[in-house]
Amino acid sequence: MKAISGKQFCRLLEDHGWILKRVAGSHHIYSKTGNPAGIAVPVHRNTPLKIALQRHLMKLAGIVESEP
């Protein structure tokens, strides 16, 4: 899996139906109807997310690794 930036991950979430609810500092908070989990994505310029964090966020969002 290739590491992607927080901005790219936000686009990926929005493509899968997640909605940006608010921005708290450098974290974008997403939610989706029918899913009890909220997802906080750190957006720090174009620095890539750490692989472990990216995998965890993808698991919470229900996104398969081969999709990005």
N, C-alpha and C positions, 0 to 999 in steps of 0.2 A: 504494500500500500504506500502510495506517495503522500507525504505530508502536504497539507494545503493550508492557506492562511485563514484567519478568522473571517475575513470578508468573503472569501470563496465558500467557506462552510455556511455562512449566513445565506448566501444565494442558493446553496444546495438545500438547506432547510425550507426556504421559501418555495422552491420548486416542488417539494414534497408536501405542501399544504400547511406548513407552520407559519404562524403570524407573529410579527414583532409586536410585543406588548409594551415594552418600555426599554429605555437605555439607562443603566445605572453606572455612571463613570465610563469605563472602557468595556463594560460587559453588556451585550445585547441579550435581552430576555425574551425567549420565544415560548409560545404555547399553541396547543392544537386541541380543538374540541374532540372529546372522546378519549383523550390521553391525559391521565392525571399528572404526568411529569411535566415540569417546566424545564427548559434548557437554557442555561446561561453560557453564552459563547464569548470568550475573551477576544476582543478585536484590538490588537496592538499593531497598527500600521499594516505592513505586509509580512510580518514575521510568521513563519509557519507554526501551526499548533504542534505540540508534542504528540507523537504517535499514540501513546497510551490514552491521552485525553481525547484525541480524535476518535479512537475506537470506542471509548466509553460514551461519548456524545452520540455517535452513530448508533450504538446499541439502544440508547434511550429513545432516539428518534425512530428506530425501526428501519434504518437504512442499511442495505447490504453493502459489504466492502467493495464489491466490483462496480458499484454504480458511479462513484465520483470519477 
